[in-house]
Amino acid sequence: QLQLVESGGGLVQPGGSLRLSCAAFGFTLNDYYIGWFRQAPEKEREGVACVSPRGSPNYADAAGGRSTISRDNAKNTVYLQMDSLKPEDTAVYSCRAGRKACWGPYDYWGQGTQVNVSS
């Protein structure tokens, strides 16, 4: 079964850090652009960061200068390191994979992982 699975979410205090993982099963990520997105309650989904097959990152405003995207093709996984987290970063974070461009279209997407930033 071809799928993306996110992990690494949870509850963290403001100012804390999390590293999210996006792992592929049934296919290899090497040739794919991978994008991280988030959706907060009652808000539109927004892009956070994406990375090209060669590892070039691209950050959206939502990354806030506090996120770093990276990929480990040997582990078939893409990471999103988030630092100095704020309550407004609370959202479901999901990843998507596509062959054509950094911000889509996408062929695969995961179910997401919940991030809660609260004291």
C-alpha positions as a printed Julia matrix, in Angstrom:
119×3 Matrix{Float64}:
   0.0    0.0     0.0
   1.39   3.39   -1.0
   1.17   5.87    1.82
   2.75   8.67    3.78
   2.72   8.49    7.56
   3.45  11.47    9.78
   4.68  11.24   13.36
   6.3   13.33   16.03
   3.43  15.56   17.03
   2.27  16.09   20.59
   1.89  18.61   23.35
   4.72  21.08   23.85
   5.09  24.25   25.89
   5.55  27.6    24.2
   9.19  28.05   23.27
   9.7   24.32   22.89
  10.67  22.26   19.85
   9.34  19.31   17.92
  10.64  17.3    15.02
   7.98  15.9    12.76
   8.63  12.96   10.46
   7.03  12.05    7.15
   7.79   8.47    6.16
   6.88   6.83    2.89
   5.72   3.23    2.6
   5.38   1.35   -0.65
   7.4    3.84   -2.7
  10.62   5.83   -2.43
  10.69   9.56   -1.79
  13.91  10.18   -3.72
  12.24  11.64   -6.8
   9.5   13.55   -5.01
   9.0   17.07   -3.82
   7.72  16.91   -0.25
   5.59  19.61    1.29
   4.56  20.12    4.9
   1.21  21.75    5.54
  -0.82  22.63    8.6
  -4.44  23.27    9.35
  -5.66  24.87   12.54
  -9.28  24.6    13.7
 -11.59  26.74   11.58
  -8.72  27.9     9.38
  -7.61  27.13    5.85
  -4.78  24.68    5.26
  -1.52  26.48    4.67
   1.88  25.48    3.45
   4.78  25.53    5.89
   7.79  24.22    3.98
   8.73  22.03    1.08
  11.89  20.36   -0.15
  12.98  19.39   -3.63
  14.31  15.93   -4.55
  17.81  17.39   -4.31
  17.18  18.81   -0.88
  16.58  22.47   -1.67
  14.2   23.95    0.9
  11.46  26.46    0.35
   9.67  28.1     3.26
   6.29  29.72    3.44
   5.4   32.55    5.79
   3.85  30.01    8.16
   7.32  28.65    8.88
   8.02  31.94   10.63
  11.77  31.53   10.32
  11.55  28.88   13.03
  11.26  25.73   10.94
  13.79  23.62    9.07
  12.86  20.99    6.51
  15.27  18.22    5.61
  15.22  14.84    3.97
  17.0   11.56    4.53
  16.52   9.52    1.4
  18.26   6.53    2.95
  15.51   6.44    5.56
  12.81   7.39    3.06
  11.79  10.16    5.43
  11.41  13.94    5.42
  11.61  15.94    8.64
  10.25  19.24    9.83
  12.15  20.67   12.78
  10.12  23.35   14.54
  11.68  25.56   17.2
  10.46  28.39   19.43
   6.94  27.1    19.06
   4.03  29.41   19.75
   0.4   28.68   20.64
  -0.6   29.81   17.14
   1.44  26.91   15.73
  -1.19  24.54   17.1
  -2.56  22.58   14.13
  -2.67  19.26   12.36
   0.52  18.96   10.35
   0.55  16.77    7.26
   2.91  16.03    4.42
   2.37  15.58    0.71
   4.5   14.14   -2.09
   4.51  15.11   -5.74
   6.81  14.76   -8.74
   6.34  18.08  -10.49
   6.92  21.06   -8.24
   7.55  22.1    -4.66
   4.03  23.23   -3.9
   2.12  20.7    -5.93
   0.34  18.99   -7.54
   0.66  16.08   -5.2
   0.27  12.36   -5.67
   0.24  11.23   -2.05
  -0.65  12.75    1.29
  -0.77  11.57    4.86
  -3.39  11.78    7.58
  -1.45  14.24    9.68
  -0.1   14.53   13.19
  -1.5   16.86   15.85
   0.71  19.55   17.35
  -0.53  21.37   20.44
   1.45  24.27   21.84
   0.19  25.21   25.25
   1.36  25.87   28.77
